[in-house]
Amino acid sequence: MEQGQLKLIFQTLDDIRHANGMEYWYARELYPLLGYSKWENFLPVIEKAKQACKKSVGEIDEHFLDVQKMIETGNGANRGIDDVKLSRFASYMVTLNGDSRKQEIAVAQAYFVTQTRKFELIEKRLEELERIDSREKLKITEKEFGALVFARGVDGSGIAKIRSRGDEELFGRTTKEMKDKFMVTKDKPIADVLPSVTLKAKDLATAMTTENARRKNLFGLVPIGKEHVSNNQNVRSALVKTGIYPENLPPAEDIKKIEARHRKEIKELQQKQRKELESAAKKLKK
C-alpha cells in the first residue's frame, strides 16, 4: 500500500467522523474502510471489541450505542437498518480486534492512535484554548471600539486615556500599577497575562461602551470617557458581588508563550502522524 493510499484512508476516516458534543463514527460507514465487504462479517468484530472495552474500562454503553438509521430502498421506500455509534475509543478497540491480516486494519490503528493523542492534547490545553479565544475576542472588540471612537473625534492619545481610565475602574488601580504587580513590561499589553474571566470582563465593558456610544450618539473624549468609566464600574460591581476581585487574581501565563507552545505541539503531532503512517507502511511491506 502506497503512502498516498494511506493518507487517503486517514482522510476518509476524518471525513466520516461525526461530532455532537462528542466525536463518533458509525460502524456501517467504518467497516468498508477496514477491509470488510459484508456487514454480517463485521458484527463479530464489534462484539469482540465490546468485550475488550468492558475488560478495559468496565463500561461499554457510552462507547457503543446501538441505533437505527433510515435508508432509501430501490423502489423509493424507506426502511430502518441497525447500526452502532462508536466513540473514538470504541473505534480503536474495533481496529485492535479486527483481522490483523487486512492492510486497512493496520492503517486504521495508526489513525486512531494519532486521534487519541491529538484529543488528549486538546483536552489538556482546553483552558489555554479558552484564554486564547477570549484574548482574540478582546482584540476584535477593542479594534471596533478604537475605530468608532476615532470616528467620533477622539485621537490616539485620547483613546489610550479612555482605556486607561477603564482599567482603573475595573481593577481599582491604574494600568501601570497592575503591570508592575504582574511584572509586565511597559510595551506589552496587560491583557496578554490576564486570566479568562478578566479578559471577558474587559471585553464586555468595552463592547458596552461601543454600543452605548452609538445608541446615545456620543462624541468626544469626555462623554465617551464617562461612558467607559461607568461601564467598567458596573462590570467590576458584578464581579465583586460574586467574590471576584480582578486585581487580586494571579496573572496567567503569557498568551504569546502559550501560542508558541501550541504551534510546537501541533508540529510535533504532525511529525508523529507521519511516523505512524511510515510505520504502518513498513508493517504492510513485511
C-alpha positions in Angstrom: 0.0 0.0 0.0 1.5 3.3 -1.1 1.8 6.5 1.1 -0.9 8.1 -1.0 -3.3 5.3 -0.2 -2.5 5.5 3.5 -3.2 9.2 3.5 -6.4 8.7 1.6 -7.7 6.3 4.3 -6.6 8.7 7.0 -8.6 11.5 5.3 -11.6 9.3 4.7 -11.7 8.3 8.4 -11.6 12.1 9.1 -14.5 12.6 6.7 -16.8 10.1 8.3 -16.1 11.4 11.8 -19.2 12.9 13.3 -19.4 15.3 16.3 -22.3 16.2 18.5 -20.9 17.0 22.0 -18.5 14.1 21.4 -16.9 12.6 18.3 -18.1 9.3 17.0 -18.0 7.0 13.9 -20.9 4.9 12.5 -19.9 1.2 12.2 -21.6 0.9 8.9 -19.5 3.7 7.5 -16.4 2.4 9.1 -16.4 -1.3 8.2 -15.7 -1.0 4.4 -12.6 1.1 5.2 -11.4 -1.7 7.4 -11.4 -4.1 4.5 -14.7 -5.9 5.3 -17.1 -6.4 2.4 -20.1 -7.5 4.4 -21.8 -6.1 7.4 -22.5 -9.6 8.8 -18.8 -10.3 8.8 -18.1 -7.2 10.8 -20.6 -7.8 13.6 -18.4 -10.4 15.4 -15.6 -7.8 15.4 -17.8 -5.3 17.1 -18.8 -7.9 19.7 -15.2 -8.8 20.4 -14.4 -5.0 20.7 -17.3 -4.6 23.2 -15.9 -7.4 25.4 -12.4 -5.9 25.2 -13.8 -2.5 26.1 -15.7 -3.9 29.1 -12.5 -5.5 30.4 -10.5 -2.3 29.9 -12.9 0.4 31.2 -15.7 -1.6 32.7 -18.4 0.4 30.8 -19.5 -0.1 27.2 -22.8 1.9 26.9 -21.0 5.3 26.5 -18.7 3.8 23.8 -21.0 1.5 21.8 -24.6 2.8 21.2 -27.0 0.7 19.1 -29.0 2.9 16.7 -31.3 2.5 13.8 -30.8 4.5 10.6 -33.3 5.0 7.8 -32.2 4.3 4.3 -33.9 4.6 0.9 -34.6 1.3 -0.9 -34.5 0.8 -4.7 -38.3 1.5 -5.0 -38.1 4.8 -3.1 -39.4 3.4 0.2 -37.5 3.9 3.5 -36.6 1.1 5.9 -34.6 1.0 9.1 -31.2 -0.7 9.4 -29.2 -1.5 12.6 -26.0 0.5 13.2 -23.7 1.3 16.0 -22.3 4.7 17.1 -18.7 4.1 18.1 -16.7 6.5 20.3 -13.1 7.2 19.4 -12.0 4.6 22.0 -14.6 2.1 20.7 -13.4 2.6 17.1 -9.8 2.0 18.2 -10.9 -1.2 20.0 -12.6 -2.3 16.8 -9.4 -2.0 14.9 -7.5 -3.9 17.6 -10.0 -6.8 17.3 -10.3 -6.8 13.6 -8.5 -9.1 11.2 -4.8 -8.1 11.6 -4.1 -9.6 8.1 -6.1 -6.8 6.5 -3.9 -3.9 5.4 -6.7 -1.4 6.2 -6.7 -2.5 9.9 -3.1 -1.5 10.4 -3.7 1.9 8.8 -6.8 2.5 10.9 -5.0 1.5 14.1 -2.3 4.2 13.3 -5.1 6.7 12.6 -6.9 6.2 15.9 -3.7 6.2 17.9 -2.9 9.6 16.4 -6.5 10.8 17.0 -6.2 9.8 20.7 -3.0 11.7 21.1 -4.5 14.7 19.4 -7.6 14.9 21.6 -5.7 14.2 24.8 -3.6 17.2 23.8 -6.7 19.3 23.2 -8.3 18.3 26.5 -5.1 19.1 28.3 -5.0 22.5 26.7 -8.7 23.3 26.8 -8.4 26.1 29.4 -5.5 27.6 27.5 -7.5 27.5 24.3 -10.4 29.3 26.0 -7.9 32.0 27.1 -6.6 32.4 23.6 -10.2 32.6 22.3 -11.1 35.3 24.9 -7.9 37.2 24.1 -8.7 37.2 20.3 -12.3 38.3 21.0 -11.0 41.2 23.1 -8.7 42.3 20.3 -11.6 42.4 17.9 -13.8 44.3 20.4 -11.0 46.8 21.1 -10.3 47.3 17.4 -14.0 48.1 16.8 -14.1 50.4 19.8 -11.0 52.3 18.7 -12.4 52.8 15.1 -15.7 54.0 16.4 -14.2 56.4 19.0 -11.7 57.8 16.5 -14.6 58.5 14.1 -16.3 60.4 16.9 -13.5 62.9 17.4 -11.1 61.2 19.8 -7.4 60.9 18.7 -5.0 58.1 19.5 -3.8 59.7 22.7 -7.4 60.2 23.8 -8.3 56.6 23.1 -5.4 55.5 25.3 -6.6 57.7 28.1 -10.2 56.3 27.9 -8.8 52.7 28.0 -6.5 53.6 30.9 -9.4 55.1 32.9 -11.5 52.0 32.2 -8.7 49.7 33.5 -8.5 51.9 36.7 -12.2 51.4 37.4 -12.1 47.6 36.6 -9.1 46.9 38.7 -9.3 49.6 41.3 -5.8 50.7 40.4 -4.0 52.1 37.3 -2.8 50.1 34.3 0.8 50.9 35.4 0.2 49.6 38.9 -1.3 46.4 37.5 1.6 46.0 35.1 4.1 46.4 38.0 2.2 43.9 40.0 2.1 41.3 37.2 5.7 42.2 36.2 4.7 43.2 32.6 6.9 45.4 30.6 5.8 48.8 29.5 5.4 47.9 25.8 3.4 44.7 26.4 -0.4 44.6 26.7 -1.6 43.7 30.1 -4.3 41.6 28.5 -1.7 39.0 27.5 -1.3 37.9 31.1 -4.9 38.3 32.3 -7.0 35.2 33.2 -10.0 34.4 31.1 -12.6 35.9 33.5 -10.8 39.3 33.4 -10.4 39.2 29.6 -14.1 38.6 29.3 -14.8 41.4 31.8 -12.7 43.9 29.7 -14.4 42.6 26.5 -17.9 43.2 28.0 -17.2 46.7 29.3 -15.6 47.7 26.0 -18.4 46.3 24.0 -20.9 48.1 26.2 -19.1 51.4 25.6 -19.1 50.9 21.8 -22.8 50.0 21.8 -23.8 52.9 24.0 -21.7 55.4 22.1 -23.6 54.5 19.0 -27.0 54.4 20.7 -26.6 57.6 22.7 -24.8 59.3 19.8 -21.8 60.3 22.0 -19.0 62.4 20.6 -15.7 63.5 22.1 -13.2 62.5 24.8 -15.2 63.5 27.8 -18.7 61.9 27.0 -17.2 58.7 25.7 -14.7 58.6 28.6 -17.5 58.9 31.2 -19.4 56.1 29.5 -16.4 53.8 29.6 -15.8 54.6 33.2 -19.4 53.8 34.1 -19.4 50.5 32.2 -16.2 49.3 33.8 -17.6 50.3 37.2 -20.7 48.2 36.5 -18.7 45.2 35.3 -16.5 45.4 38.4 -19.5 45.6 40.7 -20.9 42.4 39.1 -17.6 40.6 39.6 -17.2 41.8 43.2 -20.7 40.7 44.1 -19.6 37.1 43.3 -16.4 37.5 45.3 -14.1 38.1 42.3 -11.7 41.0 42.6 -9.8 41.3 39.3 -6.8 42.9 40.9 -6.3 40.0 43.3 -6.4 37.3 40.7 -2.9 35.9 39.9 -1.5 36.6 36.4 -1.9 33.8 33.9 0.9 32.5 31.6 1.8 34.9 28.8 -0.6 34.2 25.9 2.3 34.5 23.4 4.2 31.7 25.1 1.1 29.5 25.1 0.6 30.2 21.3 4.2 29.3 20.6 3.9 26.1 22.6 0.7 25.1 20.8 2.4 25.7 17.4 5.3 23.5 18.6 2.9 20.8 19.8 0.9 20.8 16.6 4.2 20.4 14.6 5.2 17.5 16.9 1.8 15.9 16.4 2.1 16.2 12.6 5.5 14.6 12.8 4.1 11.7 14.9 1.3 11.2 12.4 3.9 10.9 9.6 5.8 8.4 11.7 2.6 6.4 12.3 2.0 6.4 8.5 5.5 5.3 7.8 5.3 2.6 10.5 2.1 1.3 9.1 3.6 1.3 5.6 6.6 -0.7 6.8 4.4 -3.3 8.5 2.4 -3.8 5.3 5.5 -4.4 3.3 6.7 -7.3 5.6 
